[in-house]
Amino acid sequence: MAEQKESLGNIMNEMKNIIREETGLFGGDNFILKLDQAYQDLNVRATEVNKNLLQNRERIGEIKMALADAVPKVAVMGGQMSDVVTTISEAAEASRRNVILSTDSVGKMFAASKILEKSVGSIVDNFLNVGIQLNNISGDIEKSINYVQSIGGDAKAVMADVLYNTDQLNRFNFENGVQGLTRMAAKASMLRLDMGSVFRFAEKLASPEMAIDVASSFQRLGVVTGSLVDPFALMFKSISDPEGLQDSIIDLTKRFVMFNEETGDFKINPAGILQMRELSSVLEMDAKEFAKVALAAADMDKRISEISFEYSGPKEDLMMLANMAQYKGNEFVVNFKGQERLLRSITSEEFAIMKEAQEKSPKTLEDIARGQMSVTENIRADVRAITNKILYGIVSEPSAQNLAEEIRRGQRLGGQFLVEATPETTEFRKGATSLLDIVKEIGSSIKDGLTDAEVDKIAQMGNQLSGEVGKAFSESSSNAMRNLVNRLDQTDKQEKKVFDIIMSNKDILTNLGITNIDKTETIQKKITEQTINNNINVDGTINHNIQVPIGLNREDAQKLIDKAFEQKLTVERMKELLKEILNKSTTGN
């Protein structure tokens, strides 16, 4: 009792520490810091998923929302944001489609991966290959695990066999598809039978000639009843009822086993060893495996025969009670309500209680996954799920995420303009060639001294070089300005929307650590009116009025453009000036 109190005390202390640790983020600057981290994490992870899907940014908002909503779902099972990214990315890759799993599907697929210790990609790939819809995969796995648990089987081992043999669903007909395969795998697991040997035997029987030959061999070896001596029944089962074919093989093995009442052990009857070897050869099964199946099947029958009460339900229900029994003191016993009871003494009412308890056990994949965690792990997972709901709920708010995308768009717009305004490499190459010619001529002339005419010629060539580069720069800049004007005409509404977002969320943005956004009421004016005047002197003067796009820092732009200074202009007036400059550059006025 003292140990239980100490254990309970440790759990309570750990619970306090977890809550204190996980909820400490709500105090003071910690909350702002955590929000900033969540904001950055969401954007980075969304970009990672977007990259995995090879998408442009059209679905980035959908991806961010899916990630934010799914994080709490996996957090309650001990998962984190990276697990959400892996689940969504692997499911999309395995399906060969740019599909984004729903929030519930992410949680269930993560749970299935954790329970089965298989990657989401391998699970999805196995089931899609046999025609199971993506959204139905987790449901089929859930039903299969519940069935195996209901008969007292090893769900992990059985589901590993199911996943390994899912391709058999395309080759044979199973009742209820995956559920039929699961029943076959569960029985094979309990009776130590390799399903692969059954499938190989079934493939052999698909040929009428082979089915007739096998049936004749069974008759020759003393098998006189059952479907194994009927070639037509063998062919039918080999295609449409592999589970029934397995049952026939299991029944065949039982005749070679005997039970020792004194020791409580099963053994192979020495008189039938030679016949057993012959039959295993017909089945194309190893004799050792045949013997293992025979012993396990006889043991299961013995357990079920010890159940004394009448039961009108499926025989599979009794397998749960039989699997609970252990052989002790020449009797099979079970543990019922903390007490050892003889298996044959269990009543139908007591069995009903056991069955009800089993039915109330965790059924969903999420519950099963949590059932594998310790108490403290569950507590920590629950607290983290709560904090994830708060943090990612706030940072995934559409206005905040739209702002991030608008800033990204503005940076891209500014960068494209500067790239377009710079002449192509061919123009600089031409200039470099002319410059080298001048240098060569100067070098050859210096040997004998320069005449006045030669000096004038060199100066003329230099002016010509400047003119060529200036012309190239002017043409490139004119084209870039034309594109910029078109973009500005097309983005008026988007800019106004961004201004509204900034003004309505300025406090949140500041708390998130976005310090390059002005909090004052002049923020809209500064962003909409900020321009840079650039004077470039190349054989004349070319004046460019360039609007600094949203998100492009003015100081960074000034580093890129020489001799810049701030000039206040409205957006509309700036467009007019750009158009005037464009017209002048094209008309030559």
VEXDREN-2710 file (C-alpha; in Angstrom, 1 decimal):
% VEXDREN-2710
k/r/px/py/pz
1/MET/0.0/0.0/0.0
2/ALA/2.9/2.4/0.8
3/GLU/4.3/1.8/-2.6
4/GLN/1.0/2.7/-4.3
5/LYS/0.7/5.9/-2.2
6/GLU/4.3/6.8/-3.2
7/SER/3.6/6.1/-6.8
8/LEU/0.4/8.2/-6.7
9/GLY/2.3/11.0/-5.1
10/ASN/5.0/10.9/-7.8
11/ILE/2.3/11.1/-10.4
12/MET/0.7/14.1/-8.8
13/ASN/4.0/15.9/-8.4
14/GLU/4.9/15.2/-12.0
15/MET/1.5/16.5/-13.1
16/LYS/2.2/19.8/-11.2
17/ASN/5.6/20.1/-12.8
18/ILE/4.2/19.5/-16.3
19/ILE/1.4/22.0/-16.0
20/ARG/3.8/24.6/-14.5
21/GLU/6.3/24.0/-17.3
22/GLU/3.9/23.9/-20.2
23/THR/1.6/26.7/-19.1
24/GLY/4.4/29.0/-18.1
25/LEU/4.3/30.5/-21.6
26/PHE/1.2/32.5/-20.7
27/GLY/3.2/34.8/-18.5
28/GLY/4.6/38.1/-19.7
29/ASP/7.1/38.1/-22.5
30/ASN/7.1/34.3/-22.8
31/PHE/3.7/34.4/-24.5
32/ILE/4.9/36.8/-27.1
33/LEU/8.0/34.7/-27.7
34/LYS/6.0/31.5/-28.0
35/LEU/3.6/33.2/-30.4
36/ASP/6.5/34.4/-32.5
37/GLN/8.0/30.9/-32.6
38/ALA/4.7/29.4/-33.5
39/TYR/4.2/32.0/-36.3
40/GLN/7.6/31.2/-37.8
41/ASP/7.2/27.5/-37.3
42/LEU/3.9/27.5/-39.1
43/ASN/5.3/29.4/-42.1
44/VAL/8.4/27.3/-42.3
45/ARG/6.5/24.0/-42.1
46/ALA/3.9/25.1/-44.6
47/THR/6.6/26.0/-47.0
48/GLU/8.1/22.5/-46.4
49/VAL/4.8/20.8/-47.3
50/ASN/4.3/23.1/-50.3
51/LYS/7.8/22.1/-51.5
52/ASN/7.1/18.4/-51.0
53/LEU/3.9/18.8/-53.1
54/LEU/5.8/20.8/-55.8
55/GLN/3.1/23.5/-55.6
56/ASN/3.2/27.2/-56.2
57/ARG/1.8/29.3/-53.4
58/GLU/-1.8/29.1/-54.4
59/ARG/-2.6/26.6/-51.7
60/ILE/-0.3/27.9/-49.0
61/GLY/-3.3/29.2/-46.9
62/GLU/-5.0/25.8/-47.1
63/ILE/-1.8/24.1/-46.0
64/LYS/-1.2/26.4/-43.1
65/MET/-4.8/25.9/-41.8
66/ALA/-4.5/22.1/-42.2
67/LEU/-1.2/22.1/-40.2
68/ALA/-2.5/24.4/-37.4
69/ASP/-5.7/22.3/-37.0
70/ALA/-3.9/19.0/-37.0
71/VAL/-1.1/19.8/-34.5
72/PRO/-3.4/19.4/-31.4
73/LYS/-4.7/16.1/-32.9
74/VAL/-1.3/14.5/-32.9
75/ALA/-0.1/16.3/-29.7
76/VAL/-2.5/14.3/-27.6
77/MET/-0.7/11.2/-28.8
78/GLY/2.8/12.6/-28.1
79/GLY/3.3/14.0/-31.6
80/GLN/4.4/17.4/-32.8
81/MET/4.3/19.7/-35.9
82/SER/7.1/17.7/-37.6
83/ASP/4.8/14.6/-37.4
84/VAL/2.0/16.4/-39.0
85/VAL/4.3/17.5/-41.9
86/THR/5.5/13.9/-42.3
87/THR/2.0/12.4/-42.2
88/ILE/0.6/14.8/-44.9
89/SER/3.7/14.6/-47.1
90/GLU/4.0/10.8/-47.0
91/ALA/0.3/10.3/-47.7
92/ALA/0.4/12.7/-50.7
93/GLU/3.6/11.0/-52.0
94/ALA/2.1/7.5/-51.6
95/SER/-1.2/8.5/-53.3
96/ARG/0.7/10.1/-56.2
97/ARG/-1.7/13.1/-55.8
98/ASN/-1.3/16.5/-54.2
99/VAL/-4.0/15.7/-51.6
100/ILE/-4.0/17.3/-48.2
101/LEU/-5.4/15.0/-45.5
102/SER/-8.3/16.3/-43.4
103/THR/-7.6/17.1/-39.7
104/ASP/-9.2/13.8/-38.5
105/SER/-7.4/11.8/-41.1
106/VAL/-4.0/13.2/-40.0
107/GLY/-4.7/12.2/-36.4
108/LYS/-5.8/8.7/-37.4
109/MET/-3.0/8.0/-39.8
110/PHE/-0.5/9.2/-37.3
111/ALA/-2.0/6.9/-34.7
112/ALA/-2.0/4.0/-37.1
113/SER/1.7/4.6/-37.9
114/LYS/2.5/4.8/-34.2
115/ILE/0.6/1.7/-33.3
116/LEU/1.9/-0.5/-36.1
117/GLU/5.4/1.0/-36.1
118/LYS/5.2/1.5/-39.9
119/SER/5.6/4.7/-41.9
120/VAL/2.5/6.5/-43.1
121/GLY/3.8/6.2/-46.6
122/SER/4.1/2.4/-46.5
123/ILE/0.6/2.0/-44.9
124/VAL/-1.1/4.2/-47.5
125/ASP/0.8/2.5/-50.4
126/ASN/-0.1/-1.0/-49.3
127/PHE/-3.8/-0.2/-49.1
128/LEU/-4.1/2.0/-52.2
129/ASN/-2.5/-0.8/-54.2
130/VAL/-5.5/-3.0/-53.5
131/GLY/-8.1/-0.3/-54.2
132/ILE/-8.8/1.0/-50.7
133/GLN/-9.7/4.7/-50.7
134/LEU/-7.4/7.0/-48.8
135/ASN/-10.0/8.2/-46.4
136/ASN/-11.1/4.6/-45.7
137/ILE/-7.7/3.2/-44.8
138/SER/-7.7/4.3/-41.1
139/GLY/-11.2/2.9/-40.7
140/ASP/-10.3/-0.5/-42.0
141/ILE/-7.2/-0.6/-39.8
142/GLU/-9.4/0.4/-36.8
143/LYS/-11.9/-2.4/-37.4
144/SER/-9.1/-5.0/-37.9
145/ILE/-7.4/-4.1/-34.7
146/ASN/-10.7/-4.2/-32.8
147/TYR/-11.5/-7.7/-34.2
148/VAL/-8.1/-9.1/-33.2
149/GLN/-8.4/-7.7/-29.7
150/SER/-11.9/-9.2/-29.4
151/ILE/-10.6/-12.7/-29.9
152/GLY/-7.6/-12.2/-27.6
153/GLY/-5.0/-12.1/-30.4
154/ASP/-1.7/-10.2/-30.8
155/ALA/-3.0/-7.1/-32.7
156/LYS/0.5/-5.9/-33.6
157/ALA/1.7/-9.2/-35.0
158/VAL/-1.5/-9.8/-36.9
159/MET/-1.6/-6.3/-38.4
160/ALA/2.0/-6.8/-39.6
161/ASP/0.9/-9.9/-41.5
162/VAL/-2.1/-8.1/-42.9
163/LEU/0.1/-5.2/-44.2
164/TYR/2.6/-7.7/-45.6
165/ASN/-0.2/-9.6/-47.5
166/THR/-2.5/-6.8/-48.6
167/ASP/-1.5/-7.6/-52.2
168/GLN/-3.3/-10.9/-51.9
169/LEU/-6.6/-8.9/-51.9
170/ASN/-6.0/-8.5/-55.6
171/ARG/-5.4/-12.2/-56.2
172/PHE/-8.1/-13.9/-54.1
173/ASN/-11.6/-13.1/-53.0
174/PHE/-11.9/-12.4/-49.3
175/GLU/-15.3/-11.9/-47.5
176/ASN/-15.5/-8.3/-46.5
177/GLY/-12.1/-7.5/-48.1
178/VAL/-9.6/-6.3/-45.5
179/GLN/-11.7/-7.8/-42.6
180/GLY/-11.6/-11.2/-44.2
181/LEU/-7.9/-11.0/-44.6
182/THR/-7.6/-10.0/-41.0
183/ARG/-9.6/-13.0/-39.8
184/MET/-7.4/-15.3/-41.8
185/ALA/-4.2/-13.6/-40.5
186/ALA/-5.5/-13.7/-36.9
187/LYS/-6.2/-17.4/-37.0
188/ALA/-2.9/-18.1/-38.7
189/SER/-1.0/-16.1/-36.1
190/MET/-2.7/-18.0/-33.2
191/LEU/-2.1/-21.4/-34.7
192/ARG/1.5/-20.6/-35.9
193/LEU/0.7/-21.0/-39.5
194/ASP/2.5/-19.1/-42.3
195/MET/-0.1/-17.5/-44.5
196/GLY/2.4/-17.5/-47.3
197/SER/2.3/-21.3/-47.5
198/VAL/-1.5/-21.2/-47.8
199/PHE/-1.4/-18.7/-50.6
200/ARG/1.2/-20.7/-52.5
201/PHE/-0.9/-23.8/-52.2
202/ALA/-4.0/-21.9/-53.4
203/GLU/-2.0/-20.7/-56.5
204/LYS/-1.2/-24.3/-57.3
205/LEU/-4.9/-25.3/-57.1
206/ALA/-5.9/-22.7/-59.6
207/SER/-5.0/-25.2/-62.4
208/PRO/-7.7/-27.8/-62.9
209/GLU/-5.1/-30.5/-63.6
210/MET/-3.3/-29.7/-60.3
211/ALA/-6.5/-29.6/-58.3
212/ILE/-7.4/-33.1/-59.6
213/ASP/-3.9/-34.4/-58.8
214/VAL/-3.9/-32.9/-55.3
215/ALA/-7.4/-34.3/-54.5
216/SER/-6.2/-37.8/-55.7
217/SER/-3.1/-37.5/-53.5
218/PHE/-5.2/-36.8/-50.4
219/GLN/-7.5/-39.7/-51.1
220/ARG/-4.5/-42.0/-51.6
221/LEU/-3.1/-40.9/-48.1
222/GLY/-6.3/-41.7/-46.3
223/VAL/-8.3/-38.5/-46.4
224/VAL/-11.8/-39.5/-47.2
225/THR/-14.0/-36.5/-46.2
226/GLY/-14.0/-32.8/-46.6
227/SER/-13.3/-30.4/-49.4
228/LEU/-9.7/-31.5/-49.8
229/VAL/-10.7/-34.6/-51.7
230/ASP/-13.0/-32.7/-54.1
231/PRO/-11.1/-31.1/-57.0
232/PHE/-13.9/-28.7/-57.7
233/ALA/-14.2/-27.6/-54.1
234/LEU/-10.4/-27.1/-54.0
235/MET/-10.5/-24.9/-57.1
236/PHE/-13.4/-22.8/-55.7
237/LYS/-11.7/-22.3/-52.3
238/SER/-8.3/-21.5/-53.9
239/ILE/-9.9/-18.5/-55.7
240/SER/-13.0/-17.4/-53.7
241/ASP/-12.4/-18.7/-50.2
242/PRO/-8.7/-18.8/-49.1
243/GLU/-9.8/-18.4/-45.5
244/GLY/-11.9/-21.6/-45.8
245/LEU/-9.0/-23.4/-47.5
246/GLN/-6.8/-22.5/-44.5
247/ASP/-9.5/-23.9/-42.1
248/SER/-9.5/-27.2/-44.1
249/ILE/-5.7/-27.5/-43.8
250/ILE/-5.8/-26.7/-40.0
251/ASP/-8.5/-29.4/-39.5
252/LEU/-6.4/-31.9/-41.4
253/THR/-3.4/-31.5/-39.1
254/LYS/-5.4/-32.2/-35.9
255/ARG/-5.6/-35.9/-36.5
256/PHE/-1.9/-36.4/-35.8
257/VAL/-1.9/-35.0/-32.3
258/MET/-2.5/-36.7/-28.9
259/PHE/-2.9/-35.2/-25.4
260/ASN/-1.0/-36.5/-22.4
261/GLU/-3.3/-36.2/-19.4
262/GLU/-0.5/-36.7/-16.9
263/THR/1.8/-34.0/-18.2
264/GLY/-0.8/-31.8/-19.8
265/ASP/1.3/-31.6/-23.0
266/PHE/0.4/-32.3/-26.6
267/LYS/2.6/-34.4/-28.9
268/ILE/2.6/-35.8/-32.4
269/ASN/1.3/-39.4/-32.5
270/PRO/4.3/-41.5/-33.6
271/ALA/2.0/-43.7/-35.7
272/GLY/1.1/-40.9/-38.0
273/ILE/4.5/-39.3/-38.5
274/LEU/5.1/-40.8/-41.9
275/GLN/1.6/-40.0/-43.1
276/MET/2.1/-36.4/-41.8
277/ARG/5.2/-36.0/-43.9
278/GLU/3.5/-37.2/-47.0
279/LEU/0.6/-34.8/-46.5
280/SER/2.8/-31.9/-45.8
281/SER/4.6/-32.6/-49.1
282/VAL/1.3/-32.5/-51.0
283/LEU/0.5/-29.2/-49.3
284/GLU/4.0/-28.0/-50.2
285/MET/4.5/-27.2/-46.5
286/ASP/7.5/-27.9/-44.4
287/ALA/6.9/-30.8/-42.1
288/LYS/8.0/-28.8/-39.1
289/GLU/5.5/-26.1/-39.8
290/PHE/2.8/-28.8/-40.3
291/ALA/3.6/-30.2/-36.8
292/LYS/3.5/-26.7/-35.2
293/VAL/0.1/-26.0/-36.7
294/ALA/-1.2/-29.4/-35.6
295/LEU/-0.1/-28.9/-32.0
296/ALA/-1.4/-25.3/-31.8
297/ALA/-4.8/-26.3/-33.3
298/ALA/-5.2/-29.2/-30.9
299/ASP/-4.4/-26.9/-27.9
300/MET/-7.0/-24.4/-29.0
301/ASP/-9.6/-27.1/-29.4
302/LYS/-8.8/-28.4/-25.9
303/ARG/-9.3/-24.9/-24.3
304/ILE/-12.6/-24.4/-26.0
305/SER/-13.8/-27.9/-25.0
306/GLU/-13.2/-26.9/-21.4
307/ILE/-15.9/-24.1/-21.6
308/SER/-19.0/-25.7/-20.1
309/PHE/-21.7/-23.1/-20.5
310/GLU/-24.0/-23.0/-23.5
311/TYR/-23.3/-20.1/-26.0
312/SER/-25.4/-19.4/-29.1
313/GLY/-23.1/-16.6/-30.4
314/PRO/-20.3/-16.9/-32.9
315/LYS/-17.6/-19.5/-31.9
316/GLU/-15.0/-16.7/-32.4
317/ASP/-16.3/-15.0/-29.2
318/LEU/-15.2/-18.0/-27.2
319/MET/-11.7/-17.7/-28.5
320/MET/-11.2/-14.6/-26.3
321/LEU/-11.9/-16.7/-23.2
322/ALA/-9.9/-19.6/-24.5
323/ASN/-6.9/-17.4/-25.2
324/MET/-7.1/-16.0/-21.6
325/ALA/-6.7/-19.5/-20.1
326/GLN/-3.5/-20.9/-18.8
327/TYR/-2.7/-24.5/-17.9
328/LYS/-2.0/-24.9/-14.2
329/GLY/-2.1/-28.0/-12.0
330/ASN/-3.6/-30.2/-14.8
331/GLU/-6.4/-27.6/-15.2
332/PHE/-7.0/-24.6/-17.4
333/VAL/-7.6/-21.5/-15.3
334/VAL/-8.5/-17.8/-16.0
335/ASN/-8.3/-14.7/-13.9
336/PHE/-11.7/-13.2/-13.2
337/LYS/-12.0/-10.1/-11.0
338/GLY/-8.6/-10.7/-9.5
339/GLN/-9.2/-14.3/-8.7
340/GLU/-8.1/-17.5/-10.4
341/ARG/-11.1/-19.5/-11.6
342/LEU/-11.2/-22.9/-13.4
343/LEU/-12.1/-22.3/-17.0
344/ARG/-14.8/-24.9/-16.9
345/SER/-16.4/-23.1/-13.9
346/ILE/-17.0/-19.8/-15.7
347/THR/-20.7/-19.2/-16.2
348/SER/-22.4/-17.5/-19.2
349/GLU/-23.2/-14.5/-16.9
350/GLU/-19.5/-14.1/-16.0
351/PHE/-18.5/-14.5/-19.6
352/ALA/-21.0/-11.7/-20.5
353/ILE/-19.2/-9.4/-18.0
354/MET/-15.8/-10.2/-19.6
355/LYS/-17.2/-9.6/-23.0
356/GLU/-18.7/-6.2/-22.0
357/ALA/-15.4/-5.1/-20.5
358/GLN/-13.6/-6.0/-23.7
359/GLU/-16.2/-4.0/-25.7
360/LYS/-15.7/-1.0/-23.5
361/SER/-11.9/-1.0/-24.1
362/PRO/-10.4/1.8/-26.3
363/LYS/-11.7/1.4/-29.9
364/THR/-10.4/4.3/-31.9
365/LEU/-6.9/4.4/-33.2
366/GLU/-6.3/7.5/-31.2
367/ASP/-7.4/5.9/-27.9
368/ILE/-5.3/2.8/-28.6
369/ALA/-2.3/5.0/-29.2
370/ARG/-2.9/6.9/-26.0
371/GLY/-3.4/3.6/-24.2
372/GLN/0.3/2.7/-24.9
373/MET/1.5/5.9/-23.2
374/SER/2.2/6.3/-19.4
375/VAL/0.0/8.4/-17.2
376/THR/2.6/11.3/-17.1
377/GLU/3.0/11.0/-20.9
378/ASN/-0.7/11.4/-21.3
379/ILE/-0.8/14.4/-19.0
380/ARG/2.0/16.1/-20.8
381/ALA/0.4/15.4/-24.2
382/ASP/-2.9/16.8/-23.1
383/VAL/-1.4/20.0/-21.8
384/ARG/0.7/20.5/-25.0
385/ALA/-2.4/19.9/-27.1
386/ILE/-4.1/22.8/-25.2
387/THR/-1.2/25.2/-25.7
388/ASN/-1.0/24.2/-29.4
389/LYS/-4.6/25.0/-29.9
390/ILE/-4.1/28.5/-28.4
391/LEU/-0.8/29.3/-30.2
392/TYR/-1.5/27.9/-33.6
393/GLY/-5.1/29.1/-33.4
394/ILE/-3.9/32.7/-33.1
395/VAL/-1.1/32.6/-35.6
396/SER/-3.2/30.9/-38.2
397/GLU/-5.7/33.7/-38.2
398/PRO/-6.3/34.5/-41.9
399/SER/-5.4/38.2/-41.6
400/ALA/-2.0/37.5/-40.1
401/GLN/-1.3/34.8/-42.7
402/ASN/-2.5/37.0/-45.6
403/LEU/-0.2/39.8/-44.4
404/ALA/2.8/37.4/-44.6
405/GLU/1.9/36.5/-48.1
406/GLU/1.4/40.1/-49.2
407/ILE/4.9/41.0/-47.7
408/ARG/6.3/38.1/-49.7
409/ARG/4.6/39.3/-52.8
410/GLY/5.9/42.8/-52.3
411/GLN/9.5/41.6/-51.9
412/ARG/9.2/39.6/-55.0
413/LEU/7.8/42.6/-57.0
414/GLY/10.7/44.9/-55.9
415/GLY/13.3/42.3/-56.7
416/GLN/11.9/41.6/-60.1
417/PHE/11.9/45.3/-60.9
418/LEU/15.6/45.7/-60.0
419/VAL/16.5/42.7/-62.0
420/GLU/14.6/43.9/-65.1
421/ALA/16.1/47.4/-64.8
422/THR/19.6/46.0/-65.1
423/PRO/20.8/45.4/-68.7
424/GLU/21.5/41.9/-69.8
425/THR/24.9/40.3/-69.5
426/THR/25.4/40.7/-73.3
427/GLU/25.3/44.5/-73.0
428/PHE/28.0/44.5/-70.3
429/ARG/30.0/42.0/-72.4
430/LYS/29.9/44.4/-75.3
431/GLY/31.0/47.2/-73.1
432/ALA/33.9/45.2/-71.7
433/THR/35.0/44.3/-75.2
434/SER/35.1/48.0/-76.3
435/LEU/36.9/48.9/-73.1
436/LEU/39.6/46.2/-73.7
437/ASP/40.0/47.5/-77.3
438/ILE/40.6/51.0/-75.8
439/VAL/43.1/49.6/-73.3
440/LYS/44.9/47.8/-76.1
441/GLU/45.1/50.9/-78.2
442/ILE/46.3/52.9/-75.3
443/GLY/49.0/50.3/-74.5
444/SER/50.3/50.3/-78.1
445/SER/50.3/54.1/-78.3
446/ILE/52.1/54.6/-75.0
447/LYS/55.2/53.0/-76.5
448/ASP/55.8/56.0/-78.8
449/GLY/53.9/58.7/-76.9
450/LEU/50.3/60.0/-77.7
451/THR/49.6/62.7/-80.2
452/ASP/46.7/65.1/-79.6
453/ALA/44.7/63.4/-82.3
454/GLU/45.1/60.0/-80.6
455/VAL/44.0/61.5/-77.2
456/ASP/40.9/62.9/-78.9
457/LYS/40.2/59.5/-80.5
458/ILE/40.5/57.7/-77.1
459/ALA/38.1/60.2/-75.5
460/GLN/35.6/59.8/-78.4
461/MET/35.7/56.0/-78.0
462/GLY/35.1/56.4/-74.2
463/ASN/32.1/58.6/-74.9
464/GLN/30.8/56.0/-77.4
465/LEU/31.2/53.2/-74.8
466/SER/29.2/55.3/-72.3
467/GLY/26.5/56.0/-74.8
468/GLU/26.1/52.3/-75.7
469/VAL/25.8/51.2/-72.0
470/GLY/23.5/54.1/-71.2
471/LYS/21.3/53.3/-74.1
472/ALA/21.1/49.6/-73.0
473/PHE/20.4/50.6/-69.4
474/SER/17.7/53.1/-70.6
475/GLU/15.9/50.5/-72.7
476/SER/16.0/47.9/-69.9
477/SER/14.8/50.4/-67.4
478/SER/11.9/51.5/-69.7
479/ASN/10.7/48.0/-70.1
480/ALA/11.0/47.4/-66.4
481/MET/9.1/50.6/-65.6
482/ARG/6.3/49.5/-68.1
483/ASN/6.0/46.2/-66.2
484/LEU/6.0/48.0/-62.9
485/VAL/3.2/50.4/-63.9
486/ASN/1.1/47.4/-65.1
487/ARG/1.7/45.7/-61.8
488/LEU/0.8/48.8/-59.8
489/ASP/-2.4/49.1/-61.8
490/GLN/-3.3/45.5/-61.0
491/THR/-2.6/45.6/-57.3
492/ASP/-4.4/48.6/-56.0
493/LYS/-7.1/46.5/-54.3
494/GLN/-4.5/44.2/-52.8
495/GLU/-2.5/47.1/-51.4
496/LYS/-5.5/48.6/-49.8
497/LYS/-6.4/45.2/-48.3
498/VAL/-2.9/44.9/-46.9
499/PHE/-3.1/48.4/-45.4
500/ASP/-6.4/47.5/-43.7
501/ILE/-4.9/44.3/-42.4
502/ILE/-1.8/46.1/-41.0
503/MET/-3.9/48.9/-39.3
504/SER/-6.3/46.4/-37.7
505/ASN/-3.6/44.1/-36.5
506/LYS/-0.7/46.4/-35.7
507/ASP/-0.7/45.5/-32.0
508/ILE/-0.6/41.8/-32.7
509/LEU/2.1/42.2/-35.3
510/THR/4.2/44.2/-32.9
511/ASN/3.8/41.5/-30.2
512/LEU/4.8/38.9/-32.7
513/GLY/8.1/40.7/-33.1
514/ILE/7.5/42.2/-36.5
515/THR/9.4/45.3/-35.7
516/ASN/9.7/46.8/-39.2
517/ILE/6.0/47.6/-39.2
518/ASP/5.2/51.0/-37.8
519/LYS/2.5/51.0/-35.0
520/THR/1.4/54.6/-35.5
521/GLU/-1.5/55.9/-37.5
522/THR/0.9/57.0/-40.2
523/ILE/1.8/53.5/-41.2
524/GLN/-0.5/53.4/-44.2
525/LYS/0.8/56.8/-45.4
526/LYS/4.4/55.7/-45.1
527/ILE/3.9/52.5/-47.0
528/THR/1.7/54.0/-49.8
529/GLU/3.8/57.1/-50.3
530/GLN/7.3/55.9/-49.8
531/THR/9.4/56.3/-53.0
532/ILE/13.0/56.5/-54.0
533/ASN/14.4/58.9/-56.6
534/ASN/17.3/57.5/-58.4
535/ASN/19.7/59.5/-60.7
536/ILE/22.0/57.5/-62.9
537/ASN/24.5/59.5/-65.0
538/VAL/25.6/57.5/-68.0
539/ASP/26.2/59.8/-71.0
540/GLY/23.3/61.9/-69.9
541/THR/20.8/61.7/-67.1
542/ILE/18.0/59.1/-66.6
543/ASN/15.6/59.8/-63.8
544/HIS/13.6/56.9/-62.3
545/ASN/10.9/57.2/-59.6
546/ILE/10.6/53.8/-58.1
547/GLN/7.9/52.8/-55.6
548/VAL/9.3/50.7/-52.8
549/PRO/6.9/47.6/-52.6
550/ILE/5.5/46.4/-49.4
551/GLY/8.0/44.5/-47.3
552/LEU/11.1/45.9/-49.1
553/ASN/13.1/47.9/-46.6
554/ARG/14.0/51.4/-47.8
555/GLU/17.5/51.2/-46.5
556/ASP/18.1/47.9/-48.4
557/ALA/16.8/49.6/-51.6
558/GLN/19.1/52.6/-51.1
559/LYS/22.1/50.2/-50.9
560/LEU/21.1/48.8/-54.3
561/ILE/20.5/52.2/-56.0
562/ASP/23.2/54.9/-55.8
563/LYS/22.5/58.5/-54.9
564/ALA/19.0/57.7/-53.5
565/PHE/16.9/60.2/-51.4
566/GLU/13.4/60.1/-50.0
567/GLN/10.7/62.0/-51.9
568/LYS/7.0/62.1/-50.8
569/LEU/4.6/61.1/-53.6
570/THR/1.2/59.5/-53.7
571/VAL/0.7/56.2/-55.4
572/GLU/-1.4/57.7/-58.2
573/ARG/1.0/60.6/-58.8
574/MET/3.9/58.1/-58.9
575/LYS/2.1/56.1/-61.6
576/GLU/1.6/59.2/-63.6
577/LEU/5.2/60.2/-63.4
578/LEU/6.3/56.7/-64.4
579/LYS/4.0/56.8/-67.4
580/GLU/5.4/60.2/-68.4
581/ILE/9.0/59.0/-68.1
582/LEU/8.0/55.9/-70.1
583/ASN/6.5/58.0/-72.9
584/LYS/9.5/60.3/-73.0
585/SER/11.9/57.4/-73.2
586/THR/10.0/55.8/-76.1
587/THR/9.4/59.0/-78.1
588/GLY/12.8/60.5/-77.5
589/ASN/11.4/63.8/-76.1
END
